[in-house]
Amino acid sequence: MLEKVARSRTAAHREVVRARVLLDAAEGLGNKTLAARHDVSPVTVRAWRSAFEADGLIAWGKVRPGRGRKATISPEKVAEIVELTTKTRPPGATHWSTRTMAEQAGVSKDTVRRIWNELGLQPHRIDTFKVSNDPRFTEKLIDVVGLYLNPPEKTIVLCMDEKSQIQALDRTQASLPMKPGRAGTMTHDYKRNGTTTLFAALDVLTGKVIGQCLPRHRHEEFLKFLKTIDREVPRNLQVHLILDNYATHKHENVQRWLKRHKRFHPHFTPTSSSWLNQVERWFRDLTEKNLRRGIFGSVPELIASIEDYLAVNNDNPKPYTWTATAESILAKVQRARTTLDNGSIKTAPDH
């Protein structure tokens, strides 16, 4: 091990020097000679040799008890900072900073930062959520999750939605490519060159996507996409469509078409539950990998780029693995509702 550490390019410099000193010490060199050769003090050499003789490699890299500055902040003060951070706001602001908390608690901002880091508190960040108030939430949830975990035989389960108003954005100046020591560049402003709407249906079993770009997202376009699905899905398969509650999906003309095409079975997610539709995850990947940094001089260029992404996806599809049961989701939603009913955040008291 000593030889490995002595040759390491990634270990801490002090550990590399220590290993080299001990290896040279095995050759019979004295402490002063070792100190001069490795640019450390004889006292340090003596301490390293004594520790190695006592513990060998067992305690290598461990800090002995009693080393370093002792903590000067009491557990009561830590508890006070946690209480303020999680249950109050500073006057006139939405969240605490290290400086405002330090002033409120009477400690240094570095102390606040250390406590927050150790406990995983991040007042500057926030996650978005919404708990559905759909009166049929449980029924719809069980229906959709059942299709994910136990689909019927001779069926295809498609998660379908529209990504509307995708903009063909062109930058106002040419971008610079990435090179060593510098990231690629892109202007913050852009020119709008029109929009398109992507209709997409994700096969939850294979990860393949049926996609079609259309000018708008009315029921007329939705019917065109249903006909596309009808053409591309083999006739011997029943089609279970997971949809959100957008009015277009329930238009009377759509309902008439579905009645004529008996193999189509719509399943609606609960309101405010887009996370339950797996195609939303695929839309996120499309945005990150293709759209966000794309440069499109026209709508046809944008559509061509989306179709290229679809082709690559379908050449090597990767399905998303759904593991959550309806019971586990319902339990989590119930905890969220209980927390919302009981939780509140107050303004911190004055000093």
Secondary structure, 3 states (H helix, E strand, C coil): CHHHHHHCCCCCHHHHHHHHHHHHHCCCCCHHHHHHHHCCCHHHHHHHHHHHHHHCCCCCCCCCCCCCCCCCCCHHHHHHHHHHHHHEECCCCCCCCHHHHHHHHCCCHHHHHHHHHHHCCCCCCCCCCCCCCCCCHHHHHHHHHHHHHCCCCCEEEEEEEEEEEEEEEEECCCCCCCECCECCCCCCCEEEEEEEEEEEEEECCCCCEEEEEECCCCHHHHHHHHHHHHHHCCCCCEEEEEECCCHHHHCHHHHHHHHHCCCEEEEECCCCCHHHCCHHHHHHHHHHHHHCCCCCCCHHHHHHHHHHHHHHHHHCCCCCCCCCCHHHHHHHHHHHHHHHHHCCCEECCCC
